[in-house]
Amino acid sequence: MLIKSWNVVRFKSFESAAKPQIIRMEIEKNITSLLEGLPSTVELVAVSKTKSNEEILEAYNAGQRKFGENKIQDMTRKYEILPKDIQWHMIGHVQSNKVKYMAPYVSLIQGVDSLKLLKEINKQAQKNNRIIDCLLQIHIAKEESKFGLSVRESQQAIKIAKELPHLRIKGLMGMATFTDDQKQIEREFAGLKSLYDQLIQQKIPLEVLSMGMSGDFLIAIEQGSNMIRVGSKIFGPRNY
Ligand SMILES: *Cc1c(COP(=O)(O)O)cnc(C)c1O
């Protein structure tokens, strides 16, 4: 009886191990060829939203350590299971009442899009005895639907953040309009880069300019991005 059930278990695990093998080769290959084309000044965040622990591990085994998620619950579940040297980036819209779940471990909150959120992040960071790095998400796209602060609000946010010792604004993040018009994407990224440069001129110590996704990261890099967030070009299309 014992031997029999052991055999079944063994057979099953063999079967489920066979499939990811194929995925691994693709994910590894995608990461390697992506990194080969990147200037050394540009950091890659692998956007793993909706992707399984196995798929993330394949990217991890290719050397990738920064991963982006857009739902706090999903990210926390993955954080708990996956290797602890992964740096988790929250790239989605953040609800204030959920900050507490990621405050113990999140590496960079890229989607800070309200002034209220700053205070909550500071409060939860304090409870965890840490300083949490954040990027201000700036609204650069034409679409109404995209979250983000205006230029004016970003100035206010920086002022407010100066009084919040458990939070550090490390840079800016933006998403361009989803369009085929390359010139428009270029203009939007150039606008964000110019705000970034202005703030640095005002002695605000920013280091990160996060712009560019699978479809537009080449334009973003040309316009001065030093962090790209790439999902489908690494992991394939997402099934929601
Ligand atoms: C999903 C997402 C990405 C990655 O999108 P891809 O087109 O799959 O590369 C990047 N940034 C943000 C904020 C996202 O939500």
The ligand as a Gaussian input file, in Angstrom:
#p B3LYP/6-31G(d) Opt

LIG

0 1
 C        1.190000      45.364000     -16.402000
 C        2.081000      46.534000     -16.206000
 C        3.330000      46.595000     -16.841000
 C        3.845000      45.549000     -17.796000
 O        3.089000      45.500000     -18.955000
 P        3.607000      44.668000     -20.239000
 O        2.962000      45.369000     -21.380000
 O        3.107000      43.282000     -20.060000
 O        5.075000      44.727000     -20.272000
 C        4.126000      47.697000     -16.565000
 N        3.744000      48.666000     -15.729000
 C        2.550000      48.645000     -15.110000
 C        2.200000      49.759000     -14.188000
 C        1.684000      47.584000     -15.321000
 O        0.498000      47.571000     -14.711000

